[in-house]
């Protein structure tokens, strides 16, 4: 991640090997942004109960198959969060923090 855009940003990497890993990354980014599951649900247009399922890894069967294929092909998937998002470009991002997850 280029920290020149966000000086002082704390860099973290979060490798996704299973669907539950992606859910944990979402939970971490949401918490660092200071948002509740309900607020994320409203932003994403989904129920907060579904956000909870995603974060806990309970809704990942298709994703598990996709990640297994990538692993078997020798690929790695890393989530990167640099603080820029669609919400930020629309002027309603709640937190200016920057992270690579």
Long-range contacts (C-beta under 8 A, 24 or more apart in sequence): 1-80, 1-82, 1-98, 1-100, 2-82, 3-98, 5-82, 5-83, 5-84, 5-98, 6-82, 6-83, 6-98, 9-82, 9-83, 9-97, 9-98, 9-99, 10-98, 10-99, 11-99, 11-100, 12-99, 12-100, 12-101, 13-78, 13-100, 13-101, 14-78, 14-79, 14-101, 15-76, 15-77, 15-78, 16-67, 16-77, 16-78, 16-79, 17-67, 17-71, 17-77, 18-57, 18-60, 18-64, 18-67, 19-57, 19-59, 19-60, 19-61, 19-63, 19-64, 19-67, 20-56, 20-57, 20-60, 21-57, 22-57, 22-60, 22-63, 22-79, 23-54, 23-55, 23-56, 23-57, 23-60, 24-55, 24-57, 25-79, 25-101, 26-51, 26-54, 26-55, 27-55, 28-99, 28-101, 29-81, 29-99, 29-101, 30-55, 32-95, 32-97, 32-99, 33-93, 33-94, 33-95, 33-97, 34-94, 34-95, 35-94, 35-95, 39-94, 43-87
